[in-house]
Amino acid sequence: MNDAAHITPGTIGDHVKRIQIALNLLSAGPGRKTVFLKVDGIYGPRTAAAVKAYKQQRRILQPWQTSPDDIVGKRTLKSLDEEMEVLENEEPADSGFVATTPAGARHDHSKCPGPPRVSGSLYLGLADHLGTPINPKAMGRMINIYGEGETDYLGFVDFATEVGYSRGRPLTSSLPDDCASDICMRSAPISQVTEKEIKRLARPSARGGCRFTYASNIETFTPPKPKLLSFGIVIAQGRLAVTGYQNDTSMDTEVWVIELRK
């Protein structure tokens, strides 16, 4: 975080976004009240209240103070940085094939898109990454079918397979055959058109192959299972609890990673 100056209410900028993200993450956990700040880069009243609560819990006070102020100074920035480093090291989100938390792989989340582009679930007010690919092959086109920017940070590009559901996304029909090394879909049914496009776009095994990641809630996921098994070899699968619904397994996200056979 930028340590150039004290940050006070009314400040606007990316450095405020990073503070908001840190406050959201560090307020979660047993015995704490998660603040759910909107990550908008505007240091308003809710951010100020969260700063004061953070400083109060950690007794970040000046010698003359009995209660904290809402100024983010060097001590507060240092504390946020140190705690975020510990948190990031506790979450091995950079290994495997799939993001097992809404945070995704390590990246600057403040640069992720939010509403109105993102109509689905949010993480810290911006795109949620649960069940999306990490560590892609990255040997060809990286395509997110019906994506909403949740994989932009990895280099994926959102596409649609059918014009009726495009919502401004380019169509996969504009892409050449055998061009994709990574394809993903989340929370969308696999139509016949989509199935044909996935198989058309996938790079053949002789050219490095193509990895397909599909994630959805249990209700949507169940029908396409036989179809997915016909795509190729399942190299990873699992069920992920959705934040806020950890005790309701019907809300789980199921995800499969398939090495397409071509």
Residue pairs with C-beta under 8 A, 6 or more apart in sequence:
1 15
1 18
1 19
1 22
1 77
1 80
1 81
2 15
2 77
3 74
3 77
3 78
6 71
6 72
6 73
6 74
7 15
7 16
7 19
7 43
7 71
7 72
7 73
8 43
8 70
8 71
8 72
9 43
9 44
9 45
9 47
9 48
9 70
10 43
11 43
12 41
12 42
12 43
13 41
14 41
14 110
16 41
16 42
16 43
16 47
17 39
17 40
17 41
17 110
18 108
18 110
19 43
19 47
19 51
19 72
19 80
20 37
20 38
20 39
20 40
20 41
20 47
20 50
20 124
21 39
21 109
21 110
21 124
22 80
22 83
22 84
23 35
23 37
23 47
23 50
23 51
23 54
23 80
24 34
24 35
24 36
24 37
24 39
24 124
25 84
25 87
25 103
25 124
26 54
26 80
26 83
26 84
26 87
27 33
27 34
27 35
27 50
27 53
27 54
28 34
32 57
33 53
35 46
35 49
35 50
35 53
36 125
37 46
37 47
37 50
37 124
37 125
38 46
38 125
39 109
39 110
39 114
39 124
39 125
39 126
40 125
41 110
48 70
49 70
51 68
51 70
51 71
51 72
51 76
52 67
52 68
52 69
52 70
54 60
54 76
54 79
54 80
55 61
55 68
55 69
55 76
56 67
56 68
58 79
60 68
60 75
60 76
60 79
61 67
61 68
88 106
91 101
91 103
93 99
93 100
93 101
93 103
93 104
93 105
93 106
93 134
94 105
94 106
94 134
94 135
95 135
96 134
96 135
96 236
97 133
97 134
97 135
97 211
97 213
97 235
97 236
97 257
98 131
98 132
98 133
98 134
98 213
98 215
98 236
98 238
98 240
98 255
98 257
99 105
99 129
99 130
99 131
99 132
99 133
99 134
100 130
100 238
100 240
101 129
101 130
102 121
102 123
102 128
102 129
102 130
102 243
103 109
103 123
103 129
104 129
104 130
104 132
104 134
104 150
104 153
105 129
105 134
105 135
105 153
105 154
107 153
108 153
109 123
109 124
109 126
110 126
111 153
112 126
112 127
112 149
112 150
112 152
112 153
113 126
113 127
113 148
113 149
113 152
114 122
114 125
114 126
114 127
115 122
117 148
117 149
118 126
118 127
118 148
118 149
118 150
119 148
120 128
120 148
120 187
121 128
121 130
121 242
122 128
123 129
123 130
123 243
127 148
127 149
127 150
127 152
128 150
129 150
129 151
130 215
130 240
130 242
130 243
130 253
131 186
131 213
131 215
131 216
131 240
131 253
131 255
132 144
132 150
132 151
132 184
132 186
132 213
132 215
133 151
133 154
133 156
133 182
133 184
133 211
133 213
133 257
134 154
136 142
136 154
136 155
136 156
136 181
136 182
136 211
137 181
137 182
137 208
137 209
137 210
137 211
138 155
138 181
138 182
139 181
139 203
139 207
139 208
140 179
140 180
140 181
140 182
140 203
140 207
140 208
140 210
141 157
141 175
141 179
141 180
141 181
141 182
141 201
142 151
142 154
142 155
142 156
142 157
142 180
142 181
142 182
142 183
143 156
143 157
143 159
143 172
143 175
143 180
143 182
143 183
143 184
143 201
144 150
144 151
144 156
144 157
144 158
144 159
144 183
144 184
144 185
144 186
145 159
145 160
145 161
145 172
145 183
145 184
145 185
145 188
145 194
145 197
145 198
146 158
146 159
146 160
146 161
146 165
146 169
146 185
146 186
146 188
147 156
147 158
147 159
147 169
147 184
147 186
148 158
149 158
150 186
151 184
152 158
156 182
156 184
157 170
158 169
159 169
159 170
159 171
159 172
159 175
160 166
160 167
160 169
160 170
160 171
160 172
161 171
161 172
161 173
161 191
161 193
161 194
161 197
162 171
162 191
162 193
162 194
163 171
172 197
172 201
173 197
175 201
177 200
177 201
178 200
178 201
178 202
178 203
178 204
178 207
178 262
179 201
179 203
180 201
180 202
180 203
180 210
181 203
181 208
181 209
181 210
181 211
182 210
182 211
182 213
183 198
183 201
183 202
183 210
183 211
183 212
183 213
183 260
184 212
184 213
184 214
184 215
185 194
185 212
185 213
185 214
185 215
185 216
186 214
186 215
186 216
187 215
187 216
187 217
187 220
188 194
188 216
188 220
189 220
189 223
189 224
190 198
190 214
190 224
190 227
190 228
195 227
198 212
198 231
198 260
199 231
199 260
199 262
201 210
202 209
202 210
202 212
202 260
202 262
203 209
203 210
203 262
204 262
205 261
205 262
209 259
209 260
209 262
210 259
210 260
210 262
211 235
211 257
211 258
211 259
211 260
212 231
212 232
212 257
212 258
212 259
212 260
213 255
213 256
213 257
213 258
214 221
214 224
214 228
214 255
214 256
214 258
215 221
215 240
215 253
215 254
215 255
215 256
216 253
216 254
217 251
217 252
217 253
217 254
218 239
218 249
218 250
218 252
218 254
219 250
221 254
228 234
228 256
228 258
231 258
231 260
231 261
232 258
232 259
232 260
232 261
232 262
233 258
233 259
233 261
234 256
234 257
234 258
235 257
235 258
235 259
236 255
236 256
236 257
237 254
237 255
237 256
237 257
238 254
238 255
239 249
239 252
239 253
239 254
239 255
240 252
240 253
240 254
240 255
241 249
241 251
241 252
242 251
242 252
242 253
245 251
245 252
